[in-house]
Amino acid sequence: MMRSRRVLLGGFAVMPMLGALSAGLPGVAQAAGASGPAAAAFIKNSGEALVAIVNGPGSKAEKAEKLRTLVNQIVAVGKIGRFVLGRFVRVATPAQVTEYQKLFHELLSYNITTQIRAYQGLTFNVLGSSAGPEGEMVSTVISRPGQAPAHVQWVVQTIGGQLKIIDVVVEGTSLRVTERSDYASVIDDHGGQVSALLTAMHQQLARMRAG
């Protein structure tokens, strides 16, 4: 059974859910390249926007809708999804790849939006950025009431002329690498059948929708 990865909220939601449309982040979305200062500003502005949404007024449904919009605009969901599927993209049929990407997007959105209350009172600080093998790595410290601070790095690339988050590294662990390992285990445990992963994703999504 795949784990739901609450850390996604602490990670993907901590920053990406950068509560404000990427177009609304001053001078960041149009940056020509993921330079250190631009990437750090992107995460800082995004994080502040996220905090404003989570801690601000509005119903849970209204906040969830804003966060889903942000996911689509700020996170490179398609790129992450392809990475997570990994080598199995070569054995999956085109229809299976299409279904997988749709399910991956829906699961990410649910992971980010179904635990809004758990992230009220969240704060974070940007420590700096450094060049990584796949993009700029922006280091932050994220704090939530009653929990120890978490060190989180956001991997930022320029995709289609816009800064996008392609990975979240929590306490040294890459979320997309961990997710790829989990997904691969599901497929390997079922004789290399990608259909088994799709079934598991449908089941996980159904559980989330059921609350």
C-alpha angles and dihedrals in degrees: 000000000000118000117241093228104221084186087074088075091046087049114022091028096042093068116005097051076074091166105233132064112276088239087061095058105099112251095333109098092053096050111133094222140011095258117171096254093044093048092047091049090048092055094041094051091041093050093049090051091049092052090049091054098044095044096035133087125286138079124290089252092053092049092047091054091052091050093049090053089052093050090057094048104038108029121068091228096166093049092047091048092053091049092050093050087052120165092001091074085080094059099037118095119241089253091052092050090051092049091046094052091049092050093045091053092048093048092050091050092050092047089055100042107036097070102046094131091056090062100050110125092028117155132178142184129209110227099183143280140261136186113265133187092265104027144311115329112213114198120213140168115223123197132190127183112274095009135096116257114266125218108224130178123200117208109214129192133175107244121177090348094306133098112249135178112240101172144007121216113201117191089337096313121115110224095206092050091049091048091049090053091051093049092046090053091055091051095043091049088058100050097271094301112152087197088071091060091049090052091050091049091050090051093048091049091049091053091051093049090050089056 
